[in-house]
């Protein structure tokens, strides 16, 4: 799917500014990076999703940096004494979502749905806290793997629209690191909010995490290269999407996570540090060659040492400079 860009896809403003060009996830596939001067989000141009690339990634996940960790997580979760403690200490996005869910009453009178559950480890973790969570994903392979691994949890293969056709609407929807992959994020928020229902004593909400673009950053792009990630969101862009959808949004405070994990690095926030292409034109894992790999390894090691030292010596990250955004959207009917 491809979308031509005439205005900001988030807020509709026409004051877009082309910041530069990056080589995408596939070698020799280039994208313009555009910034909206109103909501400050950045997005790739053209906006397009290529299912072939995703299929190639999951077939070669063990070789591709950033994706190999997902294949090992289900085993770690099954072996963990407390899956929630493991996940909360793993990444800031999981910390934020689980801390928000822990505010809810411990009962199964309402349903939580994880949209884009992948291999099912977060769905299983939420169930381990005493809630009823159902994992939903469009990938047949992912759902088959999740059902086989986490037999005590429920999973559904399909879209959230298809899920609510055959099941009761959930009161809570969780979605981690999904929205930045989509061509129309505002429509996704609308879909999630209209898929919710009221429940006695529990306010309906959609909890969404995504990489965080600080409004004063000098980086061109962080996270996966297009067309894997298509958007890099600011908190203002989330406020604009809430406004468009007649909803309200609040942000989970992640500063405690950084206090407990002062050397945590999700994406390097230094100008000029951008991921390299990982697939060739045939969608096979692209190896830079021994010499380049050696220099990149040395560079990454040196970079991590410098950042680790910097974070230890400097004041801890605040909620405004967090690596991730963890946003809680409330539909308009939640106020009534």
Helices and strands as residue ranges (DSSP letters): E 2-3, E 16-23, E 30-36, E 42-45, E 47-48, H 51-59, H 68-79, H 83-88, H 92-101, E 111-115, H 121-128, E 132-137, H 140-149, E 154-157, H 160-166, E 172-176, G 179-181, H 185-194, E 205-211, E 231-232, H 235-244, E 248-251, H 255-260, H 290-313, G 319-321, E 324-330, G 332-335
